[in-house]
Amino acid sequence: MPRRVLTGTVVSDANDKTITVRVDRKVSHPIYKKTIRKSKKYAAHDEKNQCKVGDKVQIIESAPISKSKRWTVVTEGAAQ
């Protein structure tokens, strides 16, 4: 089964080798049909501590690294 790849923005890099990534998505409300923006935060493994707050990153599913980390950073981008 293929591993999921998500794109999001780094919102925290306070922990060692861990970043928090916010992934935004747009969904349609089932009754009102209005487009709503939903977001979810994921803890991701950043082996080299390269990512900073505001960077656009891609994360990929991985085997569990800790209690909350199941994602790994694939590509880092520049802050926008």
N, CA, C and O of each residue as an XYZ file, in Angstrom:
320
protein
N       0.835     -1.174      0.000
C       0.000      0.000      0.000
C       0.884      1.244      0.000
O       1.819      1.327      0.797
N       0.611      2.212     -0.875
C       1.473      3.397     -0.944
C       1.340      4.269      0.302
O       0.282      4.350      0.924
N       2.450      4.917      0.640
C       2.452      5.803      1.791
C       1.934      7.177      1.375
O       2.234      7.659      0.283
N       1.157      7.798      2.254
C       0.606      9.118      1.951
C       1.692     10.188      2.048
O       2.599     10.102      2.876
N       1.579     11.198      1.185
C       2.468     12.349      1.220
C       1.594     13.583      1.392
O       0.658     13.794      0.620
N       1.891     14.402      2.401
C       1.127     15.617      2.666
C       2.044     16.826      2.594
O       3.240     16.726      2.869
N       1.480     17.971      2.223
C       2.227     19.221      2.165
C       1.634     20.177      3.187
O       0.417     20.338      3.270
N       2.506     20.811      3.965
C       2.019     21.727      4.990
C       3.061     22.749      5.385
O       4.119     22.853      4.765
N       2.749     23.498      6.419
C       3.610     24.570      6.907
C       4.084     24.239      8.312
O       3.306     23.775      9.145
N       5.358     24.479      8.570
C       5.925     24.226      9.898
C       5.414     25.305     10.863
O       5.571     26.498     10.606
N       4.806     24.877     11.964
C       4.301     25.824     12.960
C       5.111     25.785     14.248
O       4.995     26.690     15.074
N       5.938     24.742     14.437
C       6.772     24.663     15.628
C       8.001     23.812     15.333
O       7.924     22.776     14.673
N       9.147     24.286     15.849
C      10.389     23.509     15.742
C      11.111     23.498     17.095
O      12.338     23.420     17.152
N      10.341     23.575     18.169
C      10.913     23.707     19.514
C      11.591     22.430     19.998
O      12.529     22.495     20.792
N      11.136     21.280     19.535
C      11.696     20.025     20.012
C      12.860     19.564     19.145
O      12.966     19.937     17.977
N      13.736     18.746     19.733
C      14.888     18.229     19.002
C      14.439     17.150     18.014
O      13.783     16.183     18.399
N      14.797     17.323     16.738
C      14.499     16.376     15.664
C      13.000     16.172     15.426
O      12.598     15.183     14.813
N      12.185     17.093     15.904
C      10.740     17.003     15.703
C      10.204     18.370     15.298
O      10.579     19.392     15.873
N       9.329     18.376     14.309
C       8.639     19.603     13.931
C       7.139     19.316     13.954
O       6.712     18.166     13.847
N       6.354     20.374     14.096
C       4.908     20.266     14.003
C       4.493     20.921     12.695
O       4.827     22.076     12.431
N       3.758     20.166     11.878
C       3.359     20.633     10.550
C       1.844     20.767     10.511
O       1.121     19.836     10.867
N       1.365     21.941     10.073
C      -0.070     22.146      9.902
C      -0.425     21.913      8.440
O       0.120     22.561      7.547
N      -1.343     20.981      8.206
C      -1.786     20.650      6.858
C      -3.206     21.179      6.694
O      -4.108     20.780      7.430
N      -3.408     22.077      5.727
C      -4.719     22.651      5.453
C      -5.378     21.918      4.302
O      -4.711     21.474      3.367
N      -6.698     21.796      4.379
C      -7.460     21.218      3.274
C      -8.793     21.925      3.204
O      -9.254     22.506      4.187
N      -9.410     21.874      2.039
C     -10.707     22.501      1.845
C     -11.742     21.418      1.624
O     -11.547     20.508      0.819
N     -12.853     21.526      2.352
C     -13.941     20.560      2.222
C     -15.245     21.316      2.037
O     -15.388     22.458      2.475
N     -16.174     20.673      1.395
C     -17.482     21.255      1.183
C     -18.406     20.824      2.318
O     -18.455     19.645      2.670
N     -19.137     21.779      2.891
C     -20.082     21.459      3.959
C     -21.218     20.626      3.362
O     -21.768     20.997      2.325
N     -21.578     19.507      3.997
C     -22.549     18.603      3.390
C     -23.942     19.198      3.198
O     -24.651     18.806      2.271
N     -24.346     20.129      4.046
C     -25.688     20.705      3.928
C     -25.652     22.060      3.231
O     -26.420     22.301      2.300
N     -24.760     22.947      3.681
C     -24.751     24.316      3.175
C     -23.929     24.495      1.902
O     -24.018     25.539      1.255
N     -23.134     23.499      1.536
C     -22.337     23.520      0.303
C     -21.310     24.646      0.272
O     -20.814     25.002     -0.797
N     -20.989     25.204      1.425
C     -19.953     26.228      1.494
C     -18.606     25.541      1.684
O     -18.510     24.547      2.404
N     -17.566     26.067      1.041
C     -16.231     25.507      1.188
C     -15.629     25.982      2.510
O     -15.577     27.179      2.794
N     -15.186     25.035      3.294
C     -14.620     25.320      4.611
C     -13.166     24.894      4.618
O     -12.815     23.866      4.039
N     -12.308     25.686      5.279
C     -10.899     25.332      5.402
C     -10.701     24.607      6.736
O     -10.999     25.153      7.798
N     -10.203     23.389      6.670
C      -9.911     22.614      7.873
C      -8.407     22.380      7.932
O      -7.737     22.304      6.902
N      -7.892     22.268      9.142
C      -6.463     22.013      9.294
C      -6.247     20.963     10.364
O      -7.083     20.761     11.244
N      -5.112     20.305     10.269
C      -4.722     19.305     11.247
C      -3.213     19.398     11.432
O      -2.478     19.678     10.485
N      -2.759     19.162     12.658
C      -1.332     19.234     12.943
C      -0.748     17.836     13.103
O      -1.341     16.967     13.742
N       0.421     17.640     12.514
C       1.122     16.365     12.585
C       2.515     16.594     13.156
O       3.156     17.600     12.854
N       2.981     15.662     13.979
C       4.359     15.680     14.461
C       5.187     14.891     13.454
O       4.850     13.753     13.124
N       6.268     15.492     12.967
C       7.090     14.851     11.943
C       8.550     14.822     12.378
O       9.014     15.698     13.108
N       9.264     13.798     11.917
C      10.671     13.612     12.265
C      11.539     14.424     11.311
O      11.432     14.282     10.092
N      12.399     15.275     11.868
C      13.335     16.104     11.098
C      14.744     15.767     11.586
O      15.252     16.392     12.517
N      15.362     14.788     10.957
C      16.638     14.227     11.424
C      17.733     15.277     11.591
O      18.482     15.223     12.566
N      17.845     16.230     10.666
C      18.957     17.188     10.690
C      18.591     18.536     11.295
O      19.404     19.460     11.271
N      17.378     18.669     11.838
C      16.908     19.942     12.410
C      17.050     21.100     11.424
O      17.476     22.188     11.811
N      16.701     20.883     10.166
C      16.853     21.908      9.134
C      15.637     22.807      9.004
O      15.777     23.963      8.605
N      14.463     22.320      9.324
C      13.227     23.071      9.092
C      13.030     24.146     10.154
O      13.311     23.933     11.333
N      12.547     25.296      9.716
C      12.254     26.410     10.609
C      10.778     26.772     10.484
O      10.112     26.368      9.531
N      10.273     27.530     11.446
C       8.871     27.936     11.437
C       8.580     28.730     10.166
O       9.328     29.642      9.812
N       7.501     28.383      9.491
C       7.099     29.081      8.265
C       7.496     28.361      6.988
O       7.016     28.714      5.910
N       8.364     27.358      7.085
C       8.790     26.620      5.896
C       7.657     25.755      5.360
O       6.860     25.217      6.128
N       7.591     25.626      4.036
C       6.685     24.677      3.399
C       7.430     23.358      3.296
O       8.546     23.317      2.780
N       6.825     22.276      3.781
C       7.482     20.970      3.768
C       6.528     19.896      3.272
O       5.308     20.052      3.319
N       7.109     18.809      2.797
C       6.346     17.616      2.461
C       6.713     16.555      3.472
O       7.886     16.364      3.794
N       5.689     15.856      3.978
C       5.918     14.780      4.935
C       5.327     13.491      4.388
O       4.345     13.507      3.646
N       5.939     12.376      4.765
C       5.493     11.070      4.285
C       5.261     10.155      5.480
O       5.953     10.253      6.493
N       4.286      9.269      5.354
C       4.004      8.307      6.413
C       5.208      7.410      6.640
O       5.926      7.072      5.699
N       5.425      7.027      7.891
C       6.524      6.122      8.202
C       6.120      5.226      9.368
O       5.045      5.383      9.948
N       6.982      4.303      9.693
C       6.754      3.461     10.860
C       6.794      4.341     12.108
O       7.457      5.378     12.094
N       6.114      3.967     13.170
C       6.115      4.801     14.381
C       7.525      5.056     14.913
O       8.310      4.128     15.106
N       7.827      6.332     15.145
C       9.134      6.736     15.656
C       9.038      6.979     17.164
O       9.979      6.699     17.907
N       7.903      7.496     17.604
C       7.634      7.691     19.031
C       6.125      7.600     19.227
O       5.401      7.173     18.328
N       5.661      7.997     20.390
C       4.227      7.896     20.688
C       3.382      8.681     19.695
O       2.319      8.210     19.289
N       3.827      9.860     19.297
C       3.023     10.713     18.419
C       3.596     10.903     17.021
O       2.903     11.430     16.151
N       4.834     10.494     16.777
C       5.460     10.716     15.466
C       5.298      9.510     14.559
O       5.814      8.428     14.837
N       4.559      9.721     13.451
C       4.397      8.693     12.430
C       4.654      9.254     11.044
O       4.276      8.646     10.043
N       5.305     10.426     10.982
C       5.589     11.103      9.725
C       7.054     11.514      9.691
O       7.661     11.764     10.732
N       7.619     11.584      8.483
C       9.015     11.979      8.291
C       9.072     13.063      7.225
O       8.337     13.010      6.239
N       9.939     14.041      7.420
C      10.107     15.121      6.448
C      10.782     14.578      5.187
O      11.786     13.870      5.263
N      10.212     14.924      4.022
C      10.792     14.489      2.747
C      11.556     15.640      2.116
O      12.734     15.496      1.790
N      10.893     16.789      1.938
C      11.552     17.943      1.326
C      11.302     19.179      2.168
O      10.227     19.362      2.739
N      12.315     20.017      2.230
C      12.201     21.272      2.944
C      12.110     22.401      1.908
O      12.690     22.310      0.826
N      11.385     23.447      2.251
C      11.293     24.609      1.388
C      11.724     25.847      2.137
O      11.982     25.805      3.340
N      11.799     26.946      1.418
C      12.186     28.205      2.044
C      10.969     28.844      2.700
O       9.831     28.595      2.305
N      11.229     29.673      3.710
C      10.139     30.382      4.388
C       9.509     31.372      3.428
O      10.186     31.976      2.596
N       8.201     31.526      3.559
C       7.509     32.459      2.668
C       6.958     33.619      3.445
O       6.341     34.512      2.865
